[in-house]
């Protein structure tokens, strides 16, 4: 099952997080939760497999925050 590891308001931020996680060897998906119909605005969820959730959190905390 895929779990949300990060939520952002821009596609660019979601893609940066995806790249960061992929470079750490994690499988990643991005899902738009956009209701406006415009892909550049709205919210984006970054998802990883449930088994990788802890590692993904660690990568985000170490590299982003």
VENFEN-V795157 format. One record per residue. PSI is psi in radians with two decimals (none if undefined). Layout:
BEGIN
psi = {PSI & PSI}
END
This chain:
BEGIN
psi = {2.42 & 2.41 & 2.53 & 2.21 & -0.31 & 2.48 & 2.34 & 2.86 & 0.03 & 2.56 & -0.66 & -0.78 & -0.73 & -0.72 & -0.61 & -0.75 & -0.72 & -0.81 & -0.78 & -0.81 & -0.66 & -0.66 & -0.44 & 0.04 & 0.32 & 2.44 & 2.40 & 2.50 & 2.66 & 2.35 & 2.25 & 2.30 & 0.73 & 2.30 & -0.09 & -0.26 & -0.06 & 2.05 & -0.30 & -0.28 & 2.66 & -2.87 & 2.61 & 2.34 & 2.35 & 2.17 & 2.55 & 2.79 & 2.56 & -0.66 & -0.35 & 0.05 & -0.82 & -0.78 & -0.71 & -0.74 & -0.78 & -0.76 & -0.80 & -0.78 & -0.75 & -0.66 & -0.47 & -0.83 & none}
END
